[in-house]
Amino acid sequence: MTDAVTTEHPARLRYAYLGPAGTFTEAALLQVADPASADFIPQVDVVSAIEAVRAGSADLAVVAIESTVEGGVTATLDALAVGDSLVLLREMLVPVSFTLAGPPGSRLADVRRISAHPHAWVQCRRWLAATLPSVVHVPATSNTAPAALIAERAAQHGGDAEGAAPLGFDAALVPPSAVRTYGLEALAEGIEDNANAVTRFVLVGRPGPIPERTGADKTTLMVHLSSDRAGALLEMLEQFATRGVNLSRIESRPIGDSLGRYSFSIDADGHVDDERVAAALMGLHRVCPQVRFLGSYPRVDGLPADVRPGTFDEDFLAARTWVQGLRGGRPPSSD
C-alpha cells in the first residue's frame, strides 16, 4: 500500500469489489488489503464498484481492467472515462482457471444449462463446444454469483433440493476456490482454453498524491482525437513516438455522442515524473481536445521502461538548458 493511500483515507479502509466472495477480483483485493483490518464491500458489477468510490461509500475499488484472453474490460474503461476523475494507484495480476461445478450430487451427464459470467464463458468455449455442445449459457453477474445461489438454495432447504424452486441452471463456471467456499460438487476442473490466462486488476481511488516513480512504472490515459480526419490518430501517436514513450496497450472506445467518434484508452511505459512522459502529455494537451490522466503507478512485473538514447531525463534537461541559453543571448551551439 502506498503512503499516498494510507494518508489520504481513514485507518480502516473500505474496498469495493466485484462480489460475492471467492471471485478473481477478491483474489486481487487480497493482494493489497487484509480483511482483518479493512472492510470488503461486494458489488454486483465493476461499474458499481467504481461509482462507490465516486459516491464516497467506498475509499477504494479493485476492478478488472485487462485480460490476456479478451483484452480490455470495456465496462471498466468506459466507467473511468466519464464522471468525476479517479486515478489508478497500483495493479495486480491474477491467474485465471475455471471449474465446472454444481450442487452436491450433480453429474456432468445431467448438465444442460450452465450459469457463467460472460468473460468466463468465452474463456472456456472450446472445452464447452467439445464436451457439452448443446449446453445453454445462463449469464451471471460475476464468477461466483451462481455459486452463491446454489449455496443459498441448499441452506434454505437443508441440503435437500427436492421441492425447491429451480435455479434455472444445472452447473456453473466458477474459480476453483469457489468449490470449497460454497460447498459445490466439482464436475470438471481446469477447463479454461488458455492455461496461461491472466487478468490484470487495478486499485482505483480519488485523485491525490501520485505513487512515487520507481523506474518501472505505467501511466494510463484516456485521449480523444481532435477530429475524425485522416492523420488525427497519427498526430496523437506522434506525441509518444517523438519522445520515446512506448505504449503497452491502446484500445479504441466510442465516445458515444455520434458515430465515428472514438477515444483511446492507453497504457504508456513510464511515470508522469519522467521528462519524456511529461513532454508527451504536454504534446497531447496541445493537439487533443480531451486528455484524462488516470494515474502513474508501479508496474506489477517490475520491468523498467526501455529508454532510447536522447530521451533520458538528462537529455530533456540539457536541451531545455540549451534553449534557455539561447534566450539569454548565449551563442547558438549544440553543446
C-alpha positions in Angstrom: 0.0 0.0 0.0 1.4 3.4 -0.9 1.9 6.3 1.5 -0.5 8.3 -0.7 -3.3 5.9 0.0 -2.7 5.4 3.8 -2.5 9.2 4.5 -5.5 10.0 2.3 -8.0 7.8 3.9 -9.1 6.6 7.4 -7.2 3.8 9.2 -9.8 1.1 8.3 -10.3 1.5 4.5 -13.4 0.4 2.6 -12.8 -1.5 -0.6 -15.5 -2.0 -3.2 -15.0 -5.1 -5.5 -17.0 -7.4 -7.7 -18.5 -10.0 -5.4 -19.7 -12.1 -3.8 -16.8 -13.8 -2.0 -14.5 -16.0 -4.0 -14.2 -14.0 -7.2 -11.0 -13.4 -9.0 -11.5 -9.7 -8.0 -11.4 -10.7 -4.4 -8.2 -12.6 -5.0 -6.7 -9.4 -6.4 -8.1 -7.4 -3.5 -6.3 -9.8 -1.1 -3.0 -8.8 -2.6 -3.5 -5.2 -1.4 -5.6 -5.5 1.7 -6.2 -7.7 4.8 -9.9 -8.3 5.6 -8.9 -8.2 9.3 -8.1 -4.5 9.0 -10.2 -3.4 6.1 -13.9 -3.6 5.0 -14.6 -5.5 1.8 -17.8 -4.3 0.2 -19.0 -6.6 -2.6 -20.7 -5.0 -5.6 -22.9 -6.5 -8.4 -20.6 -5.2 -11.2 -17.4 -3.2 -11.8 -19.3 0.0 -12.6 -21.0 -0.2 -9.2 -17.6 -0.6 -7.6 -16.2 2.4 -9.3 -19.2 4.5 -8.6 -19.0 3.6 -4.9 -15.7 5.4 -4.8 -17.1 8.5 -6.5 -20.1 8.5 -4.2 -17.9 8.2 -1.1 -19.4 4.9 0.1 -16.0 3.2 -0.5 -12.5 4.6 -0.2 -11.0 2.4 -3.0 -12.1 -0.1 -5.6 -10.5 -3.1 -7.1 -11.7 -3.8 -10.7 -10.5 -5.9 -13.6 -9.1 -3.8 -16.5 -7.5 -6.2 -18.9 -7.4 -9.9 -19.8 -4.9 -11.9 -21.8 -7.8 -13.6 -23.5 -10.4 -10.8 -24.0 -8.2 -7.7 -23.9 -9.6 -4.6 -22.1 -12.6 -4.8 -19.8 -14.8 -2.3 -21.6 -17.1 -1.7 -18.6 -14.1 -0.6 -16.6 -12.6 1.5 -19.3 -15.8 3.3 -20.1 -16.6 3.9 -16.4 -13.2 5.5 -15.8 -13.6 7.7 -18.9 -16.6 9.7 -17.7 -17.7 11.2 -14.4 -15.6 12.6 -11.6 -11.9 11.9 -12.2 -10.4 8.8 -10.5 -6.9 7.5 -10.6 -5.2 4.1 -10.6 -2.8 3.5 -7.7 -1.4 0.1 -8.4 -2.0 -3.0 -10.5 -2.3 -6.7 -9.6 -2.2 -9.9 -11.7 -4.4 -13.0 -11.0 -4.0 -16.3 -12.9 -7.4 -17.5 -14.2 -8.7 -21.0 -14.1 -12.2 -22.4 -14.1 -14.0 -25.4 -12.7 -17.4 -26.6 -13.8 -19.3 -27.2 -10.6 -22.9 -27.9 -9.4 -24.9 -28.7 -6.3 -23.7 -31.8 -4.3 -24.7 -34.9 -6.1 -24.5 -33.4 -9.6 -23.3 -35.3 -12.6 -21.7 -34.0 -15.8 -24.0 -36.0 -17.9 -27.1 -34.2 -16.5 -25.8 -30.6 -17.3 -28.0 -28.8 -19.8 -27.7 -25.2 -18.6 -24.6 -23.5 -17.3 -24.5 -20.2 -15.4 -21.4 -18.2 -16.1 -20.1 -14.6 -16.3 -19.7 -13.7 -20.0 -15.9 -13.5 -19.6 -15.8 -16.9 -18.1 -17.9 -18.4 -20.8 -15.6 -17.2 -23.6 -12.6 -18.4 -21.8 -14.0 -22.0 -21.8 -15.8 -22.0 -25.1 -13.6 -24.6 -26.8 -13.9 -27.0 -23.9 -17.7 -26.4 -23.8 -18.1 -26.9 -27.5 -16.2 -30.2 -27.4 -17.7 -31.6 -24.2 -21.2 -30.1 -23.9 -22.0 -28.9 -27.4 -25.7 -28.4 -26.7 -25.4 -26.7 -23.4 -27.2 -23.3 -22.9 -25.4 -20.3 -21.4 -27.2 -18.5 -18.5 -25.4 -15.2 -17.9 -24.2 -14.4 -14.4 -23.2 -11.0 -12.9 -19.9 -12.4 -11.5 -17.9 -15.6 -11.4 -19.2 -16.6 -8.0 -22.8 -15.3 -8.2 -24.2 -18.7 -9.3 -22.2 -20.5 -6.7 -23.7 -18.3 -4.0 -27.2 -19.0 -5.4 -26.5 -22.8 -5.2 -25.3 -22.4 -1.6 -28.2 -20.2 -0.6 -30.7 -22.7 -2.1 -29.1 -25.6 -0.2 -29.1 -23.7 3.1 -32.8 -22.8 2.8 -33.7 -26.4 2.2 -31.3 -28.2 4.5 -29.2 -29.5 1.6 -32.3 -31.2 0.1 -33.2 -29.6 -3.2 -36.4 -31.7 -3.6 -39.4 -29.4 -3.9 -37.2 -26.3 -4.0 -37.7 -23.7 -6.8 -35.5 -24.5 -9.7 -32.3 -22.4 -10.1 -32.6 -22.1 -13.8 -29.2 -23.8 -14.4 -27.6 -27.1 -13.6 -24.0 -26.1 -13.1 -21.7 -23.0 -13.1 -18.3 -22.0 -14.3 -16.5 -20.8 -11.1 -13.0 -20.2 -9.8 -11.5 -23.3 -8.2 -11.7 -21.8 -4.7 -15.4 -21.3 -5.0 -16.0 -25.1 -4.9 -14.8 -25.3 -1.3 -16.2 -21.9 -0.3 -19.7 -22.7 -1.4 -19.7 -26.4 -0.9 -20.1 -27.4 -4.5 -19.5 -30.6 -6.5 -16.6 -30.3 -9.0 -17.7 -31.8 -12.3 -14.6 -30.8 -14.4 -11.5 -28.9 -13.4 -9.0 -26.8 -15.4 -11.4 -26.4 -18.3 -10.1 -22.9 -19.4 -9.0 -22.9 -23.1 -5.8 -20.9 -22.2 -3.8 -22.4 -19.4 -1.7 -19.2 -19.2 -4.7 -16.8 -18.9 -4.2 -13.9 -16.6 -6.4 -11.0 -15.6 -5.0 -7.6 -14.7 -6.7 -5.7 -11.9 -6.2 -2.1 -10.7 -6.7 -0.3 -7.4 -8.8 2.8 -8.0 -9.1 5.8 -5.8 -9.8 9.5 -5.8 -7.2 12.0 -7.1 -4.4 12.8 -4.6 -0.6 12.3 -4.3 0.7 10.1 -7.1 2.7 7.0 -6.2 6.4 7.8 -6.4 8.3 7.0 -9.5 10.1 3.6 -9.3 11.8 3.4 -12.7 9.4 0.6 -13.6 6.1 2.4 -14.0 3.0 2.7 -16.1 0.8 5.7 -17.0 -2.8 5.3 -18.0 -4.7 7.8 -20.1 -8.0 8.3 -22.0 -7.5 10.5 -25.0 -10.0 12.0 -27.5 -8.9 12.6 -31.1 -9.1 16.2 -32.4 -11.5 15.2 -35.2 -12.5 12.3 -37.5 -10.0 13.1 -40.2 -7.0 11.5 -41.9 -3.9 11.8 -39.8 -5.7 12.5 -36.5 -4.6 9.2 -34.9 -1.1 9.6 -36.3 -0.8 13.1 -34.8 -1.8 11.7 -31.4 0.6 8.8 -31.6 3.5 11.0 -32.7 3.3 12.8 -29.3 4.5 9.5 -27.8 6.8 8.3 -30.5 8.9 11.5 -30.8 9.5 11.5 -27.1 10.5 7.8 -27.0 7.4 6.7 -24.9 6.3 3.1 -25.6 2.7 2.2 -25.5 2.0 -1.2 -23.9 -1.8 -1.0 -24.6 -4.0 1.1 -26.8 -7.7 0.4 -27.4 -10.4 2.5 -29.1 -13.7 3.2 -27.4 -16.7 5.0 -28.8 -17.2 8.4 -27.3 -21.0 7.9 -27.6 -22.2 11.2 -28.9 -22.2 10.3 -32.6 -21.0 7.5 -34.9 -17.3 7.6 -36.0 -16.0 9.5 -32.8 -13.6 7.5 -30.7 -11.4 7.9 -27.7 -8.4 5.8 -26.9 -7.5 4.1 -23.7 -3.8 4.0 -23.4 -1.1 2.5 -21.1 2.3 4.2 -21.6 5.6 2.9 -20.2 6.9 5.4 -17.7 5.8 7.9 -15.0 4.4 11.4 -15.2 7.6 12.5 -13.4 9.7 11.1 -16.3 10.6 14.0 -18.6 9.7 12.1 -21.7 6.3 11.2 -20.4 5.6 14.7 -19.2 6.6 16.1 -22.6 4.3 13.6 -24.3 1.4 14.7 -22.0 2.1 18.3 -22.9 2.0 17.4 -26.6 -1.3 15.6 -26.2 -2.7 18.6 -24.3 -1.8 20.8 -27.2 -3.3 18.7 -30.0 -6.2 16.7 -28.4 -9.4 18.2 -27.1 -9.5 16.0 -24.0 -6.8 14.1 -22.2 -7.9 12.3 -19.0 -4.9 11.4 -16.8 -5.8 8.1 -14.9 -2.6 7.8 -12.9 1.0 6.8 -12.9 1.8 3.7 -10.7 4.4 0.9 -10.4 4.3 -2.0 -12.9 3.4 -5.2 -11.2 6.1 -7.1 -13.2 8.8 -4.6 -12.2 10.2 -4.3 -15.7 11.8 -0.9 -16.3 11.0 1.0 -19.5 13.3 0.6 -22.5 14.5 4.2 -22.8 16.2 5.0 -26.0 19.2 7.4 -26.4 18.1 11.1 -26.5 15.0 10.5 -24.3 16.5 10.1 -20.8 15.6 12.8 -18.3 19.1 14.4 -18.5 18.7 14.7 -22.3 15.5 16.7 -21.9 17.0 18.8 -19.2 20.1 19.5 -21.2 18.0 20.5 -24.2 15.9 22.8 -22.0 19.1 24.4 -20.6 20.4 24.9 -24.1 17.3 26.7 -25.2 17.3 28.9 -22.1 20.8 29.9 -23.0 19.7 30.9 -26.5 17.0 33.1 -25.0 19.7 34.6 -22.7 21.9 35.6 -25.7 24.4 32.7 -25.5 25.9 31.9 -28.9 24.0 29.0 -30.5 25.6 25.6 -30.5 24.7 22.0 -29.8 27.0 21.8 -26.8 
